[in-house]
Amino acid sequence: MVEFVNVSKKYPGSHYALNNVSLKISDGEFVFVLGASGAGKSTLLKLILKEEKLSAGKIIVNGFDVGRLKRKEVPYYRRKIGVVFQDFRLIDTMNVYDNIAFALRVINAPSDYISKRVPYVMDLLDLTAFAKRFPEQLSGGEQQRVALARAIVNNPDLIIADEPTGNVDPGMSREIVELLSEINRQGTTVLMVTHEHSLVTRFRHRTIILQDGALVADSREEAAYAR
């Protein structure tokens, strides 16, 4: 579960990036986050990941009171969150297998578990043939699949996808959201930031819209009101 209660974030010398946002995402939901540049989408994600500090309010994620986390607790909190970035953020000196395995090695997962889990996830995302290739040898779509594999390999409770389709063609964009939707159907909560309204229309997941730091629309609330 992700819950924002009257959350605000103000950067020094600037306006509010988020202003009194309240939001609840239940376990197992898939939520699109829409909004123009500067609307507050990146700040929303950074607050969830504890990359920025709250100015006001409260955030609860998977039972953790994020604002009260101590620095030493943050790595443990993040272990159950998978992140997919628009720019992939793969390690250039590692091949595909090791890029994916890295997410398990940093949490000291047993080597026998890594040797079973990584091939399973690679097969799931059709990456087995690319195991020994390096990022520079992959297309944008292939790199994004590796990034997605790395995000899910530790079986997270929550996946945060920050514009994961921004650097790929429309066909690959649909494929990435289909993969995220399949992962979601297996019980993982997915929060995806996007500018692509065509994906929102096609997949019809819950959609929230941010504007100037405020939550201005929520399709789940609108549906409840319509009933």
N, C-alpha and C positions, 0 to 999 in steps of 0.2 A: 504494500500500500504506500502511496505517496500522498501526503496531505500538507497543503500550505494554509496557514491560518493568519490572515491579515499581514501578509509578508510584504515588506518594503526593502528596497536596496537603493541607497543613494551614494554615488561615487563623489569623492571630494571635488568641490567646485563645479558640480554638474547637476542636472535635473535628476529626478528619480528614474532609475532604469526599470524598477518595478515599484508600483504604488498600491499598497493595500490589497494584494492579490490573495484570494481564498480559493482553494481548489482541492478536490479529492479524487484520486485515481485508485480504483479498487484493484486488488490482486487479479491478474489475468486479463486486464483491459489492454486494448491497443488504442493509443491516443495520438492523433496528429496535432502538432502545434504550428499554427500559421501566424504570419505577421510580417509587415514590411521591415526593412533594415532599420535597426534602432528601436524596434517595438519592445524588446526585452527578452527575446527568445534565448539568446546566449547566456544572459544573466540568470534566467530560470535554470538552465542546465548547470551552470557553474555553482549555483547555490545548492543544488541537489548533490553535486559531487564534492561539496565542501572546498571548492576552489576560491570562493569568495565568502565573506562574512555577512550575515544579516545586519540590516540597519534596524529592523523592527519585525515583530511577528515570530512565528514558529513553523518549523518544517519537520515533519515526521516521515521517515523512509524506512520501511521494513522493520518498524519498531524502534528505530534509532531517533533520538531527538538530535537532529543534525547540528543545530546551533550550540548545543552543549558538549559536542564531541571534543575531547582533548586531542592534541596533535598526534600522540602516539596511538590513538584509537582509530584514526582516519584510515590507515591502510587495511585494517580488519573490516571496517565498514564497507570499503570499496570492493572487497573481494566478491561480494554478491551482486555487483553491478557490472554489466558489460557495456562498453562504450564503442560506438562506431563513428569515426570522424569522416568529414567530407574529404579531407586530404590524406586519408588512409593511415598515416603515421606508422608505416611499416619500418622495420630496421633494415637498412640497405645491406648490411654485412651479413645478414642471416637469410638462409633460404626459407621457402614457404613453410616447411615442416617446423623449423626452429622458431620462426616468427609466431606460429600458433602455440608451440610448446612453451614459449617464453612466459605466457600468461599463467601457466601452471608452475613453472620453475620458480618464479618469484614468490610464490606462496608455499614453496617447499613441498609440493605434491610428490608422492612417491613415484619413483621412476617407472615402476611396473604399471601404475595407473596412467602415467603420461604416454607410455608406449601403446596402450590400448585406446585411450580417449582421443588422442590426436588423429590417428588414422580414421577412427569412426567419424569425427567431425569433418575431416577432409573428404571422406566419401559422401557424407551428407550434402556437402556443398560442391561436389564434383571437382575436387581439387587434387585428387590422388596423383594424376599424371604430372602435376606441377610441383611435387614435393621437393625436388632438388633445385628448382629454379629460384633465382633471386628476383626481388621486386622489379628491377630494371628490365627484366626479361618478360614481364607480364603486361597485358593490356590494362587499361583503367578498370574495366569491369572485373577482370581477374584479380587485380589488387584489392578491389572493394570486397570481393568474396573472401579473400584471405583475411581482411580486416574484420569481416563479419564472423568468420570462423574463430578468430582470436577472441572476439567478444563473447562467444557462446561456449567456448571450450570448458570453462569452469562452471558451467551450468548455473548461470546467474538467476536471481529472482527478478531482476529488472534489467532491461536493455535500453540504453539511451542512444539514439541514432541522430547525430547532428548533421543534417543535410547529406545523408548517405548517397543520394542520387545526383548530387550536384555536378559531378565530374564524369558522368556516364551518359550514354545515349538513351533515348526513350524506351527502347526495348529492354535494355539492361535495368533501367529504373523500375520497370514493372516487375522484372525478375527479382530484384532485391526486395521489393515490398512483398512480393509473394513469399519469399523465403522468410522474411520477418513475420508475415502473417501465419505461416506454418509453425514457426517457433512459438508464436503467441497461442495458437490452438493447442499446443502441448502444455500450456499453463504459465508461460513466462510473460510478465508485464512488459509492454513495449511503449516507449515514449519517443516519437519521431518528429523532429523539426523538419519542415519542408516549405518550399515556395511553390511546389508543383500542384496546382489546383486540380489538374487532370488525374493525379494519383488519388487525391482525396475523393473525387467524384467516382472513380473506378472502384475503390476498395471500401468506401462507405464505413470507415471506422469513426469512432467518436472524434470530434474536431473541436479544438479550442482556438480562439483567435486573440492575440495580444495587439494592443495599439497604444503607443506612447506609454508603455509600462503598465497599462491596465488590462484586465481580462474583460473583453467586450462581448464575447460570444462563446457559448458552450453548447454543442449540438445535443448532448445528453440532457442538459437542463431544458433546452427548447422542446425536446421530444416529450419529456415528463410534463411540461406545461401544456403541450398540445393534447395530452391524454386527459 
